[in-house]
């Protein structure tokens, strides 16, 4: 069933840790699981304490509290401080991979249908894109600023300064969506906000702008191709930003109105009507 979902363009199960994805694409030998991936909170906390132990006495005391050690066959009863990292690596691999290996192998057996597993292993990065969990909270205003590359006119040209003014307002809009001050800014400059706008504003995040401009709510594991860009269009008749999701391009309009006045509401209108202003 999972193979069919992937082949038919369905939503893939992005629920796995990076090491699980490594196992699926490269096998056990290529996996490098970390303490953060250990699903058992008690074990994870113990391992973090072991990493912080400064001497053998502290290490031994922490180990005495680790009753979970007896669940893993083959672990030595005493761990020298110099072998601590080796011990931790073995425990991490057990809880992240070995303990669920039989279930993972069943999953891989299912992915063998229609040669989906071969495709995943042949295309670098596709396994992470399809299966790796992505934390939506990671997309910050600062990251969004780095993603979008402005295409300014040459330094010193007549258009450069006006483009920089509009781009600065764009950056301010991004910051407002993150820190929750957008409603306050708009109420100060736009007393005629509609009920629909007031309801939508608190839900707005940097993800909306990324989706509007690229069609993707998250940054792909393998990155964007082409890279998202901001292009400036000098047009007195247009105010509301638009986008081309085929080229990952956001268009900002530069004219007397957008230079002299706040443009947050124009961005809000674009976000609320993405199907109209995004040129898919």
VEXKOLLUM-405480 format. One line per field, with one value per residue (C-alpha): residue in three letters; x negated, y, z negated. Coordinates in nm, 2 decimals. Example, Ala and Ser with C-alpha at 12.3 -4.5 7.8 and 13.67 -1.06 7.14 Angstrom:
# residues 2
residuo <- [ALA  SER]
u <- [-1.23  -1.37]
v <- [-0.45  -0.11]
w <- [-0.78  -0.71]
# end
This chain:
# residues 280
residuo <- [UNK  UNK  UNK  UNK  UNK  UNK  UNK  UNK  UNK  UNK  UNK  UNK  UNK  UNK  UNK  UNK  UNK  UNK  UNK  UNK  UNK  UNK  UNK  UNK  UNK  UNK  UNK  UNK  UNK  UNK  UNK  UNK  UNK  UNK  UNK  UNK  UNK  UNK  UNK  UNK  UNK  UNK  UNK  UNK  UNK  UNK  UNK  UNK  UNK  UNK  UNK  UNK  UNK  UNK  UNK  UNK  UNK  UNK  UNK  UNK  UNK  UNK  UNK  UNK  UNK  UNK  UNK  UNK  UNK  UNK  UNK  UNK  UNK  UNK  UNK  UNK  UNK  UNK  UNK  UNK  UNK  UNK  UNK  UNK  UNK  UNK  UNK  UNK  UNK  UNK  UNK  UNK  UNK  UNK  UNK  UNK  UNK  UNK  UNK  UNK  UNK  UNK  UNK  UNK  UNK  UNK  UNK  UNK  UNK  UNK  UNK  UNK  UNK  UNK  UNK  UNK  UNK  UNK  UNK  UNK  UNK  UNK  UNK  UNK  UNK  UNK  UNK  UNK  UNK  UNK  UNK  UNK  UNK  UNK  UNK  UNK  UNK  UNK  UNK  UNK  UNK  UNK  UNK  UNK  UNK  UNK  UNK  UNK  UNK  UNK  UNK  UNK  UNK  UNK  UNK  UNK  UNK  UNK  UNK  UNK  UNK  UNK  UNK  UNK  UNK  UNK  UNK  UNK  UNK  UNK  UNK  UNK  UNK  UNK  UNK  UNK  UNK  UNK  UNK  UNK  UNK  UNK  UNK  UNK  UNK  UNK  UNK  UNK  UNK  UNK  UNK  UNK  UNK  UNK  UNK  UNK  UNK  UNK  UNK  UNK  UNK  UNK  UNK  UNK  UNK  UNK  UNK  UNK  UNK  UNK  UNK  UNK  UNK  UNK  UNK  UNK  UNK  UNK  UNK  UNK  UNK  UNK  UNK  UNK  UNK  UNK  UNK  UNK  UNK  UNK  UNK  UNK  UNK  UNK  UNK  UNK  UNK  UNK  UNK  UNK  UNK  UNK  UNK  UNK  UNK  UNK  UNK  UNK  UNK  UNK  UNK  UNK  UNK  UNK  UNK  UNK  UNK  UNK  UNK  UNK  UNK  UNK  UNK  UNK  UNK  UNK  UNK  UNK  UNK  UNK  UNK  UNK  UNK  UNK  UNK  UNK  UNK  UNK  UNK  UNK]
u <- [0.00  -0.28  -0.44  -0.11  -0.07  -0.42  -0.37  -0.03  -0.16  0.01  -0.11  -0.42  -0.45  -0.71  -0.73  -1.08  -1.40  -1.71  -1.88  -1.57  -1.58  -1.95  -1.87  -1.60  -1.83  -2.17  -2.15  -2.26  -2.63  -2.57  -2.35  -2.47  -2.18  -2.20  -2.09  -1.81  -1.66  -1.61  -1.23  -1.24  -1.24  -1.39  -1.68  -1.74  -1.76  -2.00  -2.23  -2.24  -2.35  -2.62  -2.75  -2.79  -2.97  -3.31  -3.48  -3.45  -3.27  -2.99  -2.97  -2.93  -2.67  -2.46  -2.49  -2.36  -2.03  -2.00  -1.78  -1.72  -2.07  -1.95  -1.71  -2.01  -2.21  -2.58  -2.64  -2.93  -2.85  -3.13  -3.20  -3.54  -3.52  -3.73  -3.48  -3.17  -3.11  -3.13  -2.88  -2.64  -2.67  -2.57  -2.27  -2.15  -2.18  -1.98  -1.69  -1.68  -1.74  -1.79  -1.48  -1.26  -1.46  -1.21  -0.93  -1.16  -1.25  -0.88  -0.84  -1.12  -0.97  -0.65  -0.85  -1.00  -0.67  -0.69  -1.07  -0.99  -1.27  -1.52  -1.41  -1.45  -1.80  -1.91  -1.81  -2.02  -1.80  -1.47  -1.44  -1.47  -1.22  -0.96  -1.00  -1.19  -1.00  -1.01  -0.96  -0.74  -0.85  -1.20  -1.10  -1.18  -1.17  -1.56  -1.57  -1.31  -1.52  -1.81  -1.60  -1.48  -1.75  -1.67  -1.76  -1.84  -1.93  -2.30  -2.44  -2.42  -2.13  -1.82  -1.60  -1.82  -1.72  -1.35  -1.39  -1.57  -1.29  -1.02  -1.24  -1.29  -0.91  -0.89  -1.14  -0.93  -0.62  -0.80  -0.91  -0.55  -0.42  -0.67  -0.65  -0.27  -0.26  -0.10  0.25  0.12  -0.07  0.23  0.48  0.26  0.24  0.56  0.87  1.10  0.98  1.25  1.37  1.21  0.88  0.88  0.95  0.68  0.40  0.32  0.29  0.03  -0.32  -0.64  -0.52  -0.24  -0.48  -0.70  -0.39  -0.27  -0.60  -0.70  -0.40  -0.59  -0.51  -0.85  -1.20  -1.27  -1.54  -1.73  -1.67  -1.49  -1.56  -1.56  -1.64  -1.36  -1.42  -1.26  -1.22  -1.12  -0.87  -0.84  -0.47  -0.25  0.07  0.00  -0.03  0.03  -0.27  -0.24  -0.44  -0.54  -0.56  -0.72  -1.03  -1.00  -0.98  -0.81  -0.73  -0.73  -0.59  -0.78  -0.59  -0.51  -0.25  -0.46  -0.76  -0.57  -0.32  -0.30  -0.25  -0.16  0.20  0.11  -0.09  0.20  0.43  0.19  0.16  0.54  0.58  0.28  0.47  0.53  0.19  -0.03  -0.09  -0.11]
v <- [0.00  0.24  0.18  0.26  0.58  0.70  0.61  0.78  1.10  1.06  1.21  1.01  0.91  1.16  1.01  0.86  0.98  1.05  0.72  0.52  0.69  0.60  0.24  0.23  0.38  0.25  -0.03  -0.07  -0.01  0.34  0.45  0.70  0.73  1.00  1.02  1.26  0.99  0.74  0.71  0.60  0.92  0.75  0.59  0.92  1.12  0.86  0.87  1.25  1.23  0.97  1.22  1.48  1.26  1.41  1.12  0.74  0.78  0.99  0.75  0.45  0.62  0.71  0.35  0.21  0.40  0.26  -0.04  -0.05  -0.19  -0.54  -0.53  -0.53  -0.86  -0.83  -0.50  -0.52  -0.46  -0.20  0.08  0.25  0.63  0.60  0.36  0.56  0.68  0.33  0.21  0.50  0.43  0.07  0.16  0.42  0.18  -0.08  0.15  0.34  0.05  -0.30  -0.31  -0.23  -0.39  -0.67  -0.41  -0.20  -0.50  -0.57  -0.21  -0.24  -0.57  -0.37  -0.10  -0.36  -0.37  -0.19  -0.13  0.17  0.07  0.06  0.40  0.54  0.39  0.51  0.88  1.06  1.24  1.10  0.87  1.16  1.36  1.09  0.95  1.18  1.38  1.75  1.99  2.27  2.50  2.52  2.77  3.10  3.45  3.45  3.13  3.26  3.57  3.34  3.13  3.42  3.59  3.94  4.03  4.40  4.63  4.72  4.92  5.29  5.26  5.48  5.18  5.02  5.25  5.21  4.83  4.82  5.02  4.77  4.47  4.61  4.63  4.27  4.17  4.36  4.17  3.84  3.94  4.04  3.70  3.54  3.76  3.80  4.18  4.19  4.26  4.55  4.70  4.66  4.81  5.11  5.17  5.00  5.08  4.92  4.56  4.31  4.03  3.77  3.95  3.98  3.61  3.51  3.73  3.52  3.20  3.36  3.22  3.23  2.90  3.08  3.30  3.00  2.81  3.12  3.16  2.80  2.57  2.40  2.46  2.31  2.34  2.01  1.79  1.82  2.20  2.40  2.39  2.66  2.86  3.10  3.45  3.80  4.00  4.36  4.48  4.86  4.90  5.18  4.98  4.69  4.67  4.31  4.08  3.78  3.46  3.20  2.86  2.71  2.92  2.98  3.35  3.62  3.94  4.27  4.57  4.90  5.22  5.55  5.38  5.08  5.31  5.58  5.37  5.05  4.74  4.48  4.47  4.40  4.10  3.99  4.00  3.79  3.53  3.51  3.47  3.26  3.07  3.40  3.56  3.26  3.17  2.79]
w <- [0.00  -0.09  0.26  0.42  0.22  0.33  0.69  0.71  0.55  0.22  -0.11  -0.23  -0.59  -0.71  -1.06  -1.08  -1.24  -1.02  -1.12  -1.03  -0.69  -0.66  -0.74  -0.47  -0.21  -0.30  -0.55  -0.91  -0.85  -0.73  -1.02  -1.28  -1.53  -1.80  -2.16  -2.06  -1.84  -2.13  -2.17  -2.53  -2.74  -3.05  -2.85  -2.66  -2.99  -3.13  -2.83  -2.85  -3.21  -3.12  -2.86  -3.13  -3.38  -3.46  -3.63  -3.69  -4.02  -3.86  -3.57  -3.80  -4.01  -3.70  -3.56  -3.89  -3.82  -3.47  -3.52  -3.14  -3.10  -3.17  -2.87  -2.64  -2.62  -2.61  -2.79  -3.03  -3.40  -3.44  -3.19  -3.20  -3.14  -2.83  -2.68  -2.77  -2.41  -2.27  -2.54  -2.46  -2.08  -2.13  -2.35  -2.11  -1.81  -2.01  -2.10  -1.77  -1.52  -1.65  -1.87  -1.57  -1.29  -1.23  -1.17  -0.95  -0.74  -0.69  -0.57  -0.33  -0.20  -0.12  0.05  0.28  0.47  0.80  0.74  0.51  0.28  0.56  0.67  0.32  0.29  0.63  0.58  0.32  0.07  0.18  -0.12  -0.36  -0.16  -0.16  -0.51  -0.75  -1.01  -0.95  -1.24  -1.11  -1.39  -1.23  -0.96  -1.12  -0.98  -0.98  -0.78  -0.53  -0.47  -0.38  -0.15  0.07  0.27  0.38  0.74  0.70  0.98  0.99  0.70  0.78  1.03  1.00  0.92  0.65  0.36  0.42  0.44  0.11  -0.06  0.06  -0.03  -0.38  -0.42  -0.30  -0.57  -0.83  -0.72  -0.77  -1.12  -1.21  -1.11  -1.35  -1.65  -1.63  -1.59  -1.25  -1.38  -1.59  -1.29  -1.06  -1.30  -1.33  -0.96  -0.83  -1.06  -0.81  -0.85  -0.77  -1.01  -0.78  -0.79  -1.16  -1.20  -0.95  -1.08  -1.40  -1.19  -0.95  -0.98  -0.76  -0.62  -0.44  -0.25  -0.15  -0.03  0.16  0.34  0.40  0.34  0.06  -0.31  -0.41  -0.27  -0.09  -0.23  0.09  0.12  0.38  0.75  0.86  0.55  0.43  0.54  0.51  0.82  0.84  1.09  1.15  1.22  1.10  1.16  0.92  0.55  0.43  0.44  0.68  0.73  0.98  0.81  1.12  1.08  0.70  0.76  0.55  0.73  0.54  0.71  0.68  0.73  0.55  0.33  0.21  0.15  -0.05  -0.24  -0.45  -0.24  -0.51  -0.40  -0.04  -0.16  -0.38  -0.08  0.12  -0.15  -0.19  0.19  0.28  0.55  0.73  0.69  0.72  1.08  1.06]
# end
